[in-house]
Amino acid sequence: MASYAKSGDNRHLEQLIALYSNDLYHYLVTQSNTHLAYDVSQQIWLKVIEKRHLYQAQTTPKAWLFKLARNTLIDEYRKQQRFVELDENTHLPAQQNEQSNHISNISYQAFDSALKQLSFVQREAITLQQEGFSLTDIALITQSNHESVKTRLRYAKQNLKRLLGANNEQA
């Protein structure tokens, strides 16, 4: 990222896309739906081209890209008037993942369904942790403090256990 920020050489951009595009898309699809995730992921790469000079080398490229992805997704939700204040109790409308209808693995469907029932900030924190980000990185990406991130993760895990336990009892 630092090389691309300095030079603007498309070789470096291609490397960034190869390294991070799948992770970004996965994050976005867990926060929205496949169509919106695709649109936002395209917007992110355009923003990288336009705003490469804003990258600061003290942050990891992946964290910077995910922060850009989060902000772009929030902007899209605001445009669609589907985004309200972010807090622990805010639930965005559950988006049905088109792929989940075709997946035969029940445990994946149960997890995906439980994940969609979490509040936005809890779903976001747990998804970022699954992407391998540290608590510090998650705090940077979500523009939250360290303790808030820990709390969101704790509640997300508790809620997932509760929801998955309820789903397993019904099966």
MOGIWO-V690502 format. One record per backbone hydrogen bond with DSSP energy under -0.5 kcal/mol. NH is the residue of the N-H (numbers start at 1). CO is the residue of the C=O. If there is no record, write none. Layout:
NH&CO, NH&CO
This chain:
5&1, 6&2, 7&3, 8&4, 12&9, 13&9, 14&10, 15&11, 16&12, 17&13, 18&14, 19&15, 20&16, 21&17, 24&20, 25&21, 26&22, 27&23, 28&24, 29&25, 30&26, 31&27, 32&28, 37&33, 38&34, 39&35, 40&36, 41&37, 42&38, 43&39, 44&40, 45&41, 46&42, 47&43, 48&44, 49&45, 50&46, 51&47, 52&48, 52&49, 54&51, 55&52, 57&55, 59&56, 64&60, 65&61, 66&62, 67&63, 68&64, 69&65, 70&66, 71&67, 72&68, 73&69, 74&70, 75&71, 76&72, 77&73, 78&74, 79&75, 80&76, 81&78, 82&77, 83&77, 84&82, 87&85, 90&87, 92&90, 96&94, 97&95, 98&96, 100&97, 101&97, 101&98, 102&99, 103&99, 103&100, 104&102, 106&104, 109&105, 110&106, 111&107, 112&108, 113&109, 114&110, 115&111, 116&112, 117&113, 117&114, 118&114, 118&115, 120&90, 121&87, 123&119, 124&120, 125&121, 126&122, 127&123, 128&124, 129&125, 130&126, 131&127, 132&129, 133&128, 138&134, 139&135, 140&136, 141&137, 142&138, 143&139, 144&139, 149&145, 150&146, 151&147, 152&148, 153&149, 154&150, 155&151, 156&152, 157&153, 158&154, 159&155, 160&156, 161&157, 162&158, 163&159, 164&160, 165&161, 166&162, 167&163, 168&164, 169&165, 170&166, 171&167
